[in-house]
Amino acid sequence: MITCVVHYTIDPAQIDAFEDFARAWMRLVAKHGGVHHGYFLPAEGASDKAEALFSFESLAAYERYRARFGNDPEFVAADRIRDNSGCVVRYERTFMRPLLPTD
């Protein structure tokens, strides 16, 4: 399993647009074979940080998902939310492997 952790700097004035963007991507990850663990948004005080975590069974499965970017109309529409609103100032992806508790 590989987990993608996305660190976002967001425009706090565009939080509603960011939530729309996040909902679209959660649906797309699930539709294309991944497991989305959610977006984590600012809860208290002024903050421009958000996080997202989602997993695929392998890097190859993630790459198949990524190959749809820019071509698939649903992916393009999801990115359009981000681009038109300016809700994402910048982002950085980190790939990690989980170490999970065992019984």
Protein Blocks (a to p, Z undefined) as FASTA:
>chain_A
ZZddddddddfklmmmmmmmmmmmmmmmmmnopacebjaddfbdjdfbdcdddddfbfkl
mmmmmmmgokamklmmmmmmmmmnomambdcddddddddddZZ
